[in-house]
Amino acid sequence: MQVAMSHKVLCVLSPDKALDPEAEARSAQPLMPPCRRRASPASADPSAFPLSASVSGIALPLRLRLAIRFLFPLPLLPLFALAFSSASLPAPAGEPPPNGDPAADTDPDLAAAISLQRAFMKVAAEAAPYVVRISAILRPEPLSPGQRRVNEQFQPNRFENVSEGSGIIVGTGGEVLTNEHVVRGADKIMVELHDRRKFEGKVIGSDMHSDLAVLRITAGGLKPIPLGDSDEIRPGQWVIAVGNPFGLSNTVTVGVVSALNRSFFRGGGDTYYGNLIQTDAAVNRGNSGGALLDLRGRLIGVNTVIFSQTGAYQGVGFAIPVNTIRERLPSLREGREIQYGWLGVEPRDLTPDIAAAFNMRDLSGVFVARVVPDSPAERAGIRRGSVILSVNGKLMASYHDLIGAVEKCPVGREAELDIVAPDGARRKLKVKIGRRMSEVLLAAKPAAYAREEGGGVEEVEMPADRAAFRGMTIRAMDGDEKRRLGVASGLMVIGVKTGSPAARAGLYEGAVIDEIKHGALKAPAHLDDIKGFHAATAGAMGPVAVHTASDGYMVLDDEE
């Protein structure tokens, strides 16, 4: 198709016909008012409209062309042709088509990306009313009279200590879910909604162990966020985080599920984060208690903690799964204490080194490094060096599996454990589950056992009754030391070489070793003197397990 331009008029021509000189001369005439000239059908010259004449490539019948010629003056015919064909003209270069997506109709990859973008935007818009901003004014720490006078004199207008976080509306009655650490120790809590309304919040239920709390505000017109199913999510799945990092309300970030079932202790063992969702969606300080959503806008987790060497986002964040929250939410709403089951063992993953030290061929189960005295495990007959294979029929693949399974057992009820005893015999035991308290979540390592008054063991002159083995130096203890430390027997570690197998195992000065086991020994050897230690370590090859009263079994490798 050719488009001929004149300073007078625009004409659209058929691409397969030459320009009629006479018609061109007529078309170049100046525009005239219709009243000055009106042609009749009888005077119309068919040569001005060849039979093949078309408008935008569409052939027009002769009668239609004559009717158009009769109804419109000649100077206006090109304008009619332009209007008739404007729908099929290409859009000017650089101007997007009506749908706003320049290449979406022809590029399937771009169309898919735009569709995903719309999904993100939809979730962000729908989730905004569910996520709130929380400001908790923390109660001041107790000050001595002297510190109080100094503060009054030099810091009379000291700023308040404020904890900033996020929350999620989970009930029509004003219930707001957040992290327990956001509101811990707060004197006053303010909750700001998406529409900028502010309400004072009251904690109606909290649980330090799971780091969850529920507040209540007296606001109307609230709708709870829809809950998803965290058991259905998979690594690589898109997720959207919504929260208030650094006080920036309703911040939306996008990422994927990086991993599942991340577990660790935090805060000296008071808080156990189990079965967490790991994500690379950007979360920072202030995101705690915020929402982690799937592409349908459903809550799949509560953003809680990050791993960082700087205190800011480094691509590793963790969220409490919504299914864990669903289990605890009824108790939190009612202000009831959440009780967790307790077994009374210090579990370790069963590694090849531990298996070699204890002559085990199978790596299934969880190794018992220590048994707490007078615990449910000890009363049921579980001994250190045992391997727990299952709890109530559920196989244990890691020590996190064991912690998670036991904490779900009802307190005071019996659980069935399938174990392998230290002598290799497989047994089924009934254990009456106890109640876990914060002080028995984990056995804390003492900084050192024997740093007593009078200088400490590191200053004692090394006598002949000492021994060195794989980077540690030990000595015998007399009766007074044993009574003071509360142990019946054992040898004290008085030195650990940096980078040695002993150091890698976690041994430290002041630890007391009372038992040793390796592949050449049929049973663990009891230790109480240096002579017995030399006999027990003679011929030791490969991993060697030593037992301490405070930390249970620790495995020393044979790589110096």
N, C-alpha and C positions, 0 to 999 in steps of 0.2 A: 504494500500500500504506500502511495506517495502522498505527501502533504505539501501542497504548493502554497507559499505565503506571498501575499501582495499587501502593499500598504493600504489597500482598499478593503480586501475581503479574503476570507480563508475558504479554500475549496478542497473538498476531499474527492480524490479521483480513483478510478478503478486502476489497479496496478497493471492490468494486461492490455490497456488501450492507450493509443497516442492522443495527445491533446488536440481537440478540434480547433483550428485557428479562428474560425468565426465565433464559436462558443466562447473561446478565450477572450476575444475582443468584447463580446457582450458582457462577460463576467467582470471585465475591468472597468465597466462604467461606474460613475459615481453613484453612491446610494441615493435614492430618491424617495420622497414620501409616497406611500401607497395611493393616495388620492390623485397624484399626478399621472399615474400610469397603471393601468390594469389590463393585462392581456386576456383575450378570449380564447376558448379552446380552438376555435376555427383558425386563429392566427398563430397558434403555437407552432413553432418549427421543430419537428421531431429530430432534426439533426443536432439540436442543442442537447438532447438527452438520448444518446445512442441506446439501442436495445440492450446492450450489455452494461448500461450504466448501473452503478450500484452505490449503496451507501454503507460504508464500513464493510465492504465485501459481500453485501446482501443484494441480489438482483431484484429490481423492482419491475413489476408488470407495466405494460404501456399505459393502461387506463389509470393506474395509480400515479404514474409520473405526470400524466396530463392533468389529473385532479390537483396534484400538488402545485403544478405550474399555474393553474387557474386561480387557486386560493391564495397563493403567496406571490408578491411582487418579485421580480427577478433579483433585485439586489438583496432580498432577504432569504432567498433560497439557500445560499451557502450556510447561513446561520442555522436554518432548520436542519440541514445536513449535519452540521457540527453537533447540534443538540441530539439528533437521532443517533449519532454514533459515539457520544461521549461515554456511554456505559462500557464500550469495548476498548476505549483508548487505554494504553498502559499508564500507570501512575508515574508522575515525574520522578526522576532519579533522586534517591535519598529520602523520599516521602514514604512512610510505612503504609501498608494496606490497612483497610478499616479495622481488622482484628487486632492491630497493634503489635503483632509478632512478625517482623519482616520476612524471616525465612522459615517460620514454623510450618507453613503449608508444604514446603519442599524438603526440609531437613528433618528427618525423624528423630535424630539425636537431640537437636535443639527443641523439638516439640516435647520430647520426654523430659528434658531439663526444665522447661517452662512449666510443665505439669507438676513436677516435683516442687518447684518454687511456689506454685500456688498452694500445694499441700502444706508447706512450711508456713506460709502466710495465714492460711486458714486456721492452723493449730495455734499460732501466736495470737490471733485475734480472739479465738474462742477461749483460750486459757487465761487471758489477762484478768478477767474478773475473779478467777479462783485463787490467784496468788496475791499474797499480802506482804506488806513490809512490817517488820517487828523491830521496835527499839526498846531495849530493856535497860533501865537505869539500875546499875548494880549497887548493892549496899556497900558502904566503905569498909575497908579492913580496919580491925581494932587498932587503935593507936595508944601508945603509952602517954602519960601526962606530959612528958617532955616533948615528944613528937607533936602532940596536939598544940602545945604552946608555940613551937617553931612554925607549924603550918598556919596558925592564926596570925602570926607576926609577918611571915614572909610570903605566904600563899593564901591570903584571905579570900580570893576569888578563884580558887582552884576549880578546874572544870570537873564535871561529873564523869564518872566512868560508865560508858554506855556500850552495851553489846548490840550490834546491828545484825539482823538476820532476816530470814524469809519465813513464810508460813503458807499453808494451803487450807482452804475452806473445805471441811469434810462433813458438815452437818447444817441443816436448815436452822438449828437452834443457836447458831453462832459459834460452833466448835471449829477451832483452828489447830491444825497439826503442825508441829515444828520439831526441831532438835532440842533435846533436853539441855545441851550445853549452851544454847542461845539464851535461855531464860534462867539458868542456874544462878542462884544468889541474887535475884532481882528484887528490888524494893517496889518498882513500878514498871509496868509493861504497857506500851502504846502500840496499837495495831492500826495501820493505815491501809484502807481499801483502795481498789483500783480507781474508784471515783473520787479519791482524795478525802473521803470521810475518815475521821479518826475516832477510835474508841479505846478505852482502857481495857486491857485484857487481864483475866484471872486464870492462874494455873489450876486446872481441876484434876489433872493426873500427869505424873511424870515417872520415868524409869531410866535411871542412870545407866544400867547395864546395856540396854538397847539404844540409848541416846534418843529417846522419843518423849514428847510431851504434848499435851492437849490443853489449849487455852479456850476460854469462852468470852465472847463479846456480846453486848446487847445491841445487835444490829439486825434490822429486818431486811427481807427480800434477798436473803442469801441462798445460793444453790450449791450443793456439794459437788466436788469435782468427780467425774466418772472414773471408776477404777478399772484398770486392766488386769492382766494375768502375767506376772513376772516369770512364771514357769515356761511361758511360750516364747520368750525372747531368745535371740541367738546372737553370737558375736557377728559383727558386721552390719547389724540392723541399725537403721537411722533412729536417732533420738533427738529430742529438743529439750533444752534446759531453760527454765524460766525462773528468775529470781531477782534479787536486789543487790548485786555486788557493789561494794563501796558506797552503798546508799543510792545507787542509780536504779530507780524503780522500773519494774517490768522489763528487765533486760533479757533478750532472747538470744541463745546461742545454739548452734547445731553441731552434732557430731555423730558418732556411731558407738555401739556397744563394743568396747575393746576386749572385754573378757567377763567371765561369770565366776561365781563362787570364790571371790577373794575374801580372806578372813584374817584378822589380826586383833591383838589386844592393844589397848591405848589407855593412857592415863594411869600407869602403874598397875594395870590389871583390873581397874574398876569397870571399864567399858570393854565389851567384847563385840567387835563388828564381825558378824558371821554372814557368809553367803552374799557378799556385796556385789553389786553391778559396777564394773569398771567402765568408764567412758572417757572419751577425749573431748567431749563438749566442754567449752571453757566455763569453769566455775571458779570463783574467787571468794575472798572474805565477804560475807554478806549473803552468799548463796545458800548457806546452811539452812535447811528447812524448806528449800525451794523444790519445785516440781521437775521431775524427769518424765517426759511424755513420749509416747509412740506417735506414729503418723496419723493415727485416728484421734489424737488428742486425749488419750486415756492415761491416767497416772500409772506408771510402772515402777517408780522409785522416788525416794526423797534424797536430794543431794545433801551430803553430810560432811565429807572430809576429802582432802586432797593430799597427795604426796608432793612435796616441794622442798627444794633447797633454798628457796628465796622467800617463801611465804606467799607467793603469787602463783598463778596458773602455770603449770609446766606440762600439761597434756595428760595428767593422770588424776582423775577424780573418781569418787566412789559414791554410790547411792544405796540406801537401804531398800531392798525389794518390797514391792507393794504387798506381796503375799505374806511377808513377815509382819508388815504393818497391819494387815487385815486381821491377823491372829491376836495382836495386842491391843487393837483399837477399842474393843468393848470394855476391857479393864480400865484403860486410860480414861475413857469417857465417864466411867462410874467412879473414878478415883480409887480403884482397888489396887493393892500391891500385886505386882506380877512376880510369881515365884518360879524359880528355875531349879531343875534337878541337879544334884551333885553326887558324883561317884567317889571322889577322893583319891584320884591318881594323877600323876604328872605324865601325860602322854607324849610320845614322840613318834614321828613317822618312821616306819621300819625301813631303814636304809641298808644297802649292801654291806656297809661296814659293821652295823649292829648285827646283822644276820651272820656275818663271818665270825664275829667275836663270840656269838652264842650258838654256833654250829647249826644255824637254821638254813634250810634250803629254800623255803618258801618266803616270799616278801609280802604275803597277804596279811592284812591286819594292822593294828596299832600297838607299838611297843610300850610297855609300862616301865618308865624309868624310875619311878618312886611311888610309894604308897603312903598316904598321909595316915599317921597313927590314929586309931579309933575312928576311922572313916567307914562309910558303907562298904567300900571295897575291901578293907582289911577284915571287917567283920564277916564278909562273905567268903573269905579265903583267897582273895587275889593277892599274889605276891609280886614283888619287883622282879623284872625279867620275864613276866608273862606277856602274852600277845593276845589282845582282844580282837576276835575275828568278826563278831556281829553283836548288835544290840536289838533285841526283839525281832530277830530275823533279818535285820538290815545290815548288809556287809559294810565294814569300815575300811575305807581306802586311805584315809589320812586322819591325823589327830583332830583336824577341824570337823571331820565327820563325826568323830566320837563326842566332841564337845556339843555339837549341834543336836545329836541324837539324845544325849543324856539330859540336856537342858529342857527338852520337850517332854521328858518323862514326868508324870505327875508325882509331886513330892509325897512320900509316904507309901507309894505303891511299889510293887515288885516289878523288876525288869529282868528279862532272861538274857544272860550273856554267854556267848560261845567263846571259850578261850583256849589257848595252848599254855600250859603251865611251864615253869622253868625246867622241869624234868622232861619236857617233850610230850606229856600226856595231854590229850584233848578232853576238855570238860565243859559241861553246861552248868552254870551257876545261877541261882536266884539271888538278886541283890535288891534290898529295900532302899530305894532312892532317897537321899537326903536333900536338904534345902541348901542351895548355894548362897553363901554370904560373900560380900565384896572382899573380905580379908582372906578368903580361901579360893579365889578365882585362880590364882597362880601362886606358887611358892616363890616369894621374892628372894633374889640373891642378896645375902648380906654383903656389905662393902668389903668386909674382912672379918673373919672370926676372932682373930687373936690380937687385934690392935688394942691391947689393954694398957692400963697404967704401967709405967715403968719402962717404956721404950718400945715394947712389941717384939714379935719374934724375929723381925728382920735384923735386929741388932744382936741377937743371940749368937755367940761364937759357935761355929759349926763343929759339933763333936764327931766322933768316929761312927756313932750310930745313925748315920744318914745314908740316903741312897738317891741316885739320879736316874731318871727314866724318861725318855722322849721329851726332854725339855723342861721337866719339873724336878725340883729337889724336895725331898720329904725327910721327916725325922719322926722319931717316936715321941709319945707324950707320956708324962707321968700321971699318977692318979689325981693330983690336984687339978691339973689342966683339964682332964676328962670331966671331973665333977663340975668345974667352972663352966665348961662348954656344954654340959648336959649330954655327953655321949658316953657310951659304955666301952667303946674301943675305937681304934683307928689310928691313922698316921696323918700328921699335919703337913700340908704343902707350905714350904717356906721360901720357894722361889719358882718363877715361871719365866722361861726364856722367850723373848719376843719372837713371834713368827714360828714357834715350835709347834709340834703336834699338840702338846698340852695347852698352849695358848689358843690354838685354833679350836680346840674342844671346849674352851670356855673356863678352864681351871684358873684359879686365882690364889694368891697368897692368903693363907688362913683357912682354906678349905680343908675338910677332914675326910680322908679316904678310908673306908672300912671294908671294901670288897673289890675284887678284881676278877675279870673273866675274859678269856680269849679262846681261840680255837683249839689250843693244846690242852686245855683244862676241860674235864668232863662236867664239872660243876664250879660255881663261883667259889673263889678262895677267900676265906675270912682273913682280914689283916689287922694285926695289933702290934707287930714288931718288925724290925728291919730284916731279920733272918727269914721270917715268913714271906716278906715282900720279895726278897731275892729268889726264894724258891718258886714263888708264884709267877715271876716274870721270866724265869729261865726258859729259854726256847720259844719265847713269845714271837710269833710272826704274824704279820697282817694286823688288822684292827684289834685294839685292846679296849675293853670297857672297864672303867673304874666307877665305883659308886660312892657318892658323897651323901652325907646325912641331909644336906639342904637342897641339893639339886638332882638327886637320883643318879642314874647312869649317864656317864659322859664318855664318848668314844674317841680314843686317840688313834689317828692313822699312823702309818709307818714311814711317812715321807718327811725326812728332816729338811 
